[in-house]
Amino acid sequence: MFWIPKEQEIKDAATTDLYFEYAKETLAYGGLNPEVVMEVYTRSNPFSGANWAIVCGIYEVAKLLEGLPVDVDGMEDGEVFLTDNTQAIYEPVLRIRGRYQDFAKFENPILGFLCQSSAICTKAARMATIAEGKTNISFGTRRAHPALAAMIERSCYIGGLDSVSNVLGAKLLKTHASGTMPHALVLCVGDEVKAWKMFDQALPKDVPRIILVDTLSDEKFASIRALETLGRRLYGVRLDTPGSRRGDLKRIVQEVRWELNLRHGEHVKIIVSGGLDEEDIVNLKDSVDGFGMGTSVSTAPVIDFGGKIVVVESDGKMRPSSKRGDLSGVKYVFRNDRTFEDVVGLAQNPPSKNYLPLLRPLIRNGKIVRVFLSPEKLKQRTRKRLRKLMRSQPRLSPR
């Protein structure tokens, strides 16, 4: 009914690109199926002013490759990785070892899982970091294909957003969805105050009364009416004014705050949404209590990971081999957890006891050997990483 693959079709690599099938057929014709090592990496990221990004999608890659005769090492979902396009060196986020024909056609979905999930997770982390503790909610799944909704919400949540609005996404995350009210509700009722009262009467008491105040009238006066209507039950007001009408949104927010406080509405939170990006968060974070983060997160520019062979079996020996522009040989990534220096080299052993490996076993001979953390624990882990990152000068060094 919809243009989406079934889970089993993804698992069977039915969504691959044709040239992987051509490669497999050609190698089979020639009687070749060498053992290889493939690394998944990028030398750059699409986010300005930063040499870091966050990998996400590792869990789905593990479920994709489970049962294949391969060994896989990878970073943890939510792990920070570094990029430096001024150097030839790079950090692999995933490494696969196996006979090429056994996993060739899976390169396409592997990259698909990682490129988009990592981009959304990174953008969410950037927005949440800028917001500095303000409430932030993922509002963006309406801007993406519904088949991607749960992935978007998982990536946003691991990246650091406090909650998600998508019902299925929240269910799979084992958390409660967050939401307010749409403009359509007010328009269907035909009167703002009547709509607010109906909303208050209809919903369970544990649902926060966050009232949309810009459907039919000025945000300031609508906020005053909302406070007069609901009193102490009013948890917050949401301003979703589009850019074409909002003027100076910060001044509008300041006016709303002043008028609410003047009427003993200091308890009322001010939430803003509607096309917000990083510069909006910077401008508004000292005046509002929370943000609905939508399109800029759910449609974040993808991180351009690639899968590159770096070792090929020849005459019974594993020999370094790569295409032009790539670096041959198996690479190991270690991080100094105190200084946030990442070292990449060919040696399996860390440079010193202060360095910890970022690539850890994920699959051995087709069996998943990692205990996956819950999204909540991954989010907390990612937040700790980001706090440390912001206090450091992260750098990537060859060994």
C-alpha positions in Angstrom: 0.0 0.0 0.0 2.9 2.4 0.8 6.2 2.7 -0.9 8.1 1.1 2.0 10.0 -2.2 2.3 9.1 -4.8 4.8 11.6 -5.5 7.6 12.4 -8.9 6.0 13.1 -7.3 2.7 15.6 -5.0 4.3 17.1 -8.0 6.1 17.4 -9.8 2.8 19.1 -6.7 1.2 16.3 -6.3 -1.3 16.8 -2.5 -1.0 20.4 -2.7 -2.3 21.8 -1.0 -5.4 22.1 -3.2 -8.5 25.8 -2.8 -8.9 26.5 -4.8 -5.7 24.6 -7.7 -7.3 26.6 -7.3 -10.5 29.8 -7.4 -8.4 28.7 -10.6 -6.6 27.7 -12.3 -9.8 31.0 -11.4 -11.4 33.1 -12.7 -8.5 31.0 -15.9 -8.4 31.7 -16.4 -12.2 35.4 -15.9 -11.6 35.4 -18.3 -8.6 36.5 -15.5 -6.3 35.3 -14.8 -2.8 38.2 -13.2 -0.9 38.2 -12.4 2.7 38.2 -8.6 3.2 38.1 -5.9 5.8 35.8 -3.0 5.1 35.7 0.2 7.2 32.8 2.7 7.3 33.9 6.3 7.8 33.7 9.9 6.7 36.4 12.6 6.7 33.9 15.5 7.1 30.5 16.3 8.4 27.9 18.8 7.1 27.6 20.8 10.3 29.4 24.1 10.4 31.9 25.1 13.1 32.5 21.6 14.5 34.9 18.8 14.0 32.6 16.3 15.7 29.5 14.3 15.0 27.5 11.5 16.7 27.1 8.0 15.2 23.7 6.4 15.4 22.2 3.4 13.7 24.7 0.8 15.0 21.9 -1.3 16.6 20.1 -1.6 13.2 23.3 -2.5 11.4 23.8 -5.3 14.0 20.3 -6.7 13.4 20.9 -6.4 9.7 24.1 -8.4 9.7 23.1 -10.9 12.4 23.4 -14.4 11.1 25.9 -13.7 8.4 29.4 -15.2 8.6 31.1 -12.0 9.5 32.9 -10.3 12.4 31.9 -6.7 13.1 33.4 -4.1 15.4 31.7 -0.7 15.9 31.3 2.3 18.1 28.3 2.6 20.5 25.2 4.3 19.3 25.4 7.9 20.6 29.3 7.9 20.5 31.0 11.1 19.5 33.5 10.7 16.6 35.9 13.3 15.2 36.5 14.4 11.7 39.3 16.5 10.1 39.2 17.0 6.4 42.7 18.6 6.5 44.2 15.2 7.2 44.3 11.8 5.4 43.5 10.0 8.6 39.9 9.2 9.6 38.0 7.4 12.3 36.1 4.3 11.3 32.8 4.0 13.1 32.3 0.4 11.9 34.5 -2.4 10.7 33.4 -5.6 8.9 35.6 -8.7 8.3 34.3 -11.5 6.1 34.2 -12.9 2.6 33.1 -10.2 0.3 30.3 -12.1 -1.4 28.7 -12.8 1.9 28.0 -9.2 2.8 28.5 -7.2 -0.4 24.9 -6.4 -1.1 24.4 -5.2 2.5 26.6 -2.1 2.0 23.7 -0.1 0.8 21.4 -0.6 3.9 24.4 -0.3 6.2 25.1 3.2 4.9 21.5 4.1 4.9 21.1 3.2 8.5 24.1 5.1 9.6 24.1 8.2 7.4 20.6 9.5 8.2 20.4 8.3 11.9 23.7 9.9 12.7 22.8 13.2 11.0 19.6 13.5 13.0 21.2 12.5 16.2 24.0 15.0 15.7 21.6 17.8 14.9 19.5 17.0 17.9 22.6 17.0 20.1 23.7 20.4 18.7 20.3 21.9 19.3 20.0 20.4 22.8 23.5 21.6 23.7 22.7 25.1 22.6 19.4 25.1 24.6 21.4 24.5 27.8 18.9 22.6 29.9 15.7 24.2 28.5 12.9 21.7 27.7 13.1 20.5 24.2 10.7 18.2 22.3 11.1 16.5 18.9 8.3 17.8 16.7 9.8 16.9 13.3 8.3 13.6 12.1 5.6 15.3 10.1 8.3 16.6 7.8 9.5 13.1 7.0 8.2 9.9 5.5 6.1 8.1 8.1 8.2 4.9 7.7 11.1 6.9 9.2 9.2 8.2 12.2 10.4 5.8 14.8 14.0 6.1 13.6 13.9 9.8 13.8 12.5 9.8 17.3 15.1 7.3 18.5 17.9 9.4 17.0 16.6 12.6 18.5 16.2 11.0 21.9 19.7 9.5 22.0 21.0 12.9 20.7 19.6 14.6 23.8 16.1 15.8 23.2 14.0 15.4 26.3 10.9 13.9 24.7 9.3 13.1 21.4 5.9 13.8 19.9 5.4 10.8 17.7 3.1 8.2 19.2 4.8 5.1 17.8 8.3 6.5 18.3 7.5 7.1 22.0 6.0 3.6 22.4 9.1 1.9 21.0 11.3 4.1 23.2 9.2 3.0 26.2 8.5 6.6 27.1 5.5 9.0 27.0 4.8 11.1 24.0 4.7 14.9 24.5 2.2 17.2 22.7 0.1 20.3 23.0 -2.7 21.1 20.6 -2.9 21.9 16.8 -4.3 25.0 15.2 -6.9 22.7 13.6 -8.5 22.1 17.0 -9.1 25.8 17.6 -10.4 26.3 14.0 -12.8 23.3 14.3 -14.2 24.7 17.6 -14.4 28.2 16.1 -13.4 30.0 19.3 -10.1 30.0 21.1 -11.4 30.2 24.7 -14.0 27.5 24.0 -11.3 25.3 22.5 -9.1 25.7 25.5 -11.9 24.9 27.9 -12.9 21.8 25.9 -9.2 20.7 25.8 -9.0 21.1 29.6 -12.2 19.2 30.2 -11.6 16.4 27.8 -8.0 15.3 28.7 -6.7 13.4 31.7 -5.4 15.5 34.6 -1.8 14.3 34.1 -1.7 15.9 30.6 0.1 19.3 30.9 -2.3 22.1 29.9 -0.1 23.8 27.2 -2.3 26.1 25.2 -1.6 27.3 21.6 -2.1 31.0 21.6 -1.5 32.3 18.1 -4.3 30.7 16.0 -6.7 33.7 15.7 -5.3 36.6 17.8 -2.3 38.3 19.1 0.0 36.1 21.2 0.2 38.5 24.1 -3.6 39.0 24.5 -4.3 35.3 23.8 -1.8 34.4 26.6 -3.6 36.7 29.0 -7.0 35.1 28.1 -5.5 31.6 28.5 -4.3 32.5 32.0 -7.7 34.0 32.9 -9.4 30.9 31.5 -7.4 28.1 33.2 -5.6 29.9 36.1 -3.2 27.6 38.0 -4.1 24.7 35.7 -2.3 26.5 32.8 1.1 24.8 32.5 2.3 26.7 29.5 1.6 28.6 26.3 3.0 27.7 22.9 3.9 30.2 20.3 4.0 28.7 16.8 3.9 31.9 14.8 5.3 31.4 11.3 8.3 33.5 10.2 6.2 35.5 7.8 4.1 36.9 10.7 6.2 36.8 13.8 8.3 40.0 13.5 10.7 40.1 16.4 9.8 36.9 18.1 12.1 37.6 21.1 10.2 40.8 21.9 6.9 39.1 21.5 8.0 36.4 24.0 9.2 39.1 26.4 5.9 40.9 26.1 4.1 37.6 26.9 6.3 36.9 29.9 5.8 40.4 31.3 2.0 40.3 31.0 1.8 36.8 32.5 4.0 37.8 35.4 2.0 40.9 36.0 -1.1 38.7 36.5 0.5 36.2 38.8 1.3 33.8 36.0 5.0 33.3 36.8 4.3 29.5 36.8 3.3 29.5 33.1 5.9 28.2 30.8 6.6 29.7 27.4 7.2 27.2 24.6 8.2 28.2 21.1 8.1 26.2 17.9 7.8 26.7 14.1 10.9 26.5 11.9 13.5 26.9 14.6 17.1 26.4 14.0 20.3 26.8 15.9 20.5 30.6 15.7 16.9 30.8 16.9 17.8 28.8 20.0 20.7 31.1 20.7 18.5 34.1 20.4 15.6 32.9 22.5 17.0 30.6 25.1 17.2 33.3 27.8 13.6 34.2 27.3 11.7 30.9 26.9 11.2 27.7 28.9 11.2 25.2 26.0 11.5 24.5 22.3 9.6 22.4 19.8 12.4 21.3 17.5 11.1 20.1 14.1 12.2 20.3 10.5 15.8 21.4 11.1 16.3 18.2 13.1 14.3 15.6 11.2 15.6 16.7 7.8 19.2 17.3 8.9 21.7 16.9 6.1 23.0 13.4 6.0 26.5 12.4 7.1 28.3 11.1 4.0 29.6 7.8 5.3 31.2 5.4 2.9 32.2 1.7 3.0 35.8 1.1 1.9 37.8 -2.1 1.6 41.2 -1.7 3.3 42.5 -5.3 3.4 42.0 -8.1 0.8 43.0 -11.8 1.0 45.5 -12.7 -1.6 47.5 -16.0 -1.9 46.2 -17.0 1.5 47.4 -13.8 3.2 45.5 -10.7 4.3 47.2 -7.8 2.5 46.6 -4.1 2.9 44.8 -2.8 -0.2 42.6 0.2 -0.9 41.5 2.4 -3.8 43.0 5.8 -4.6 42.4 8.4 -1.9 41.9 5.8 0.9 44.3 4.5 3.5 45.0 0.7 3.5 45.2 -1.4 6.6 43.0 -2.1 9.7 42.7 1.0 11.8 42.2 1.2 15.6 40.7 4.3 17.3 41.5 5.2 20.9 40.4 8.2 23.0 42.0 10.0 25.8 38.9 10.5 27.9 40.4 13.4 29.8 41.7 15.5 26.9 39.3 14.3 24.1 42.3 13.5 21.9 41.5 10.6 19.5 44.4 8.6 18.1 44.1 6.5 15.0 46.7 3.9 14.1 47.4 0.4 12.9 48.3 -1.0 16.4 45.8 -3.0 18.4 47.2 -1.7 21.7 46.3 1.7 23.1 49.1 4.3 23.2 48.9 4.4 27.0 46.5 3.5 29.9 44.7 6.9 29.5 43.4 5.8 26.1 40.3 3.7 25.6 39.2 1.9 22.4 36.1 3.3 20.6 35.6 0.3 18.3 34.4 -2.7 20.3 33.1 -6.2 19.3 29.6 -6.1 17.9 29.3 -9.4 16.0 31.4 -12.5 16.0 30.8 -15.1 13.3 27.2 -13.9 12.8 26.3 -13.7 16.5 25.7 -10.4 18.3 28.0 -10.3 21.2 27.2 -6.8 22.5 24.7 -6.1 25.2 22.7 -3.1 23.9 22.0 -0.2 26.2 18.5 1.2 26.4 17.8 4.5 24.6 17.5 6.3 27.9 21.0 5.0 29.0 22.4 5.9 25.6 21.0 9.4 25.9 22.6 9.9 29.4 25.9 8.5 28.0 25.8 10.9 25.1 25.1 13.8 27.3 28.1 13.0 29.4 30.3 12.8 26.3 29.0 16.2 25.1 29.6 17.9 28.4 33.2 16.7 28.3 33.5 17.6 24.6 32.4 21.2 25.3 35.1 21.6 28.0 37.8 20.3 25.7 39.5 21.0 22.4 38.9 17.7 20.6 41.5 16.7 18.1 42.3 13.8 15.8 45.9 12.5 15.7 47.6 9.8 13.6 49.7 7.3 15.6 
